[in-house]
Amino acid sequence: MIGKSIVERAYYLMKLGRVFEERAKEEYMKGNISGFLHLVIS
């Protein structure tokens, strides 16, 4: 990502992590992920 500031890059990565966790939570609640799932979000 050439031309992006460090703040924009950090925001992008935080947003990506949040979206991933939200999707993982959805899939876990549907039963598509077995075992334990520890998320930072609640």
C-alpha positions in Angstrom: 0.0 0.0 0.0 2.3 2.7 -1.2 1.3 6.2 -0.3 -0.7 5.3 2.7 0.3 6.8 6.0 1.1 4.6 9.0 -2.2 5.7 10.6 -4.2 4.7 7.6 -2.4 1.3 7.5 -3.0 0.7 11.2 -6.7 1.6 10.8 -7.0 -0.8 7.8 -5.4 -3.7 9.8 -7.6 -3.0 12.9 -10.7 -2.9 10.7 -9.7 -6.1 9.0 -9.2 -7.9 12.3 -12.6 -6.7 13.5 -14.4 -7.9 10.4 -12.6 -11.3 10.7 -13.7 -11.7 14.3 -17.3 -10.7 13.5 -17.4 -13.3 10.8 -15.8 -16.0 12.9 -18.4 -15.3 15.6 -21.2 -15.7 13.1 -19.8 -19.0 11.8 -19.3 -20.3 15.3 -22.8 -19.4 16.3 -24.1 -21.3 13.2 -22.1 -24.3 14.3 -19.7 -24.2 11.3 -16.7 -23.9 13.7 -16.3 -26.5 16.3 -14.5 -26.5 19.6 -13.7 -23.3 21.4 -13.5 -19.8 19.9 -11.9 -17.0 21.9 -12.6 -13.5 20.5 -11.5 -10.1 21.6 -14.9 -8.7 20.7 -17.9 -9.7 22.8 
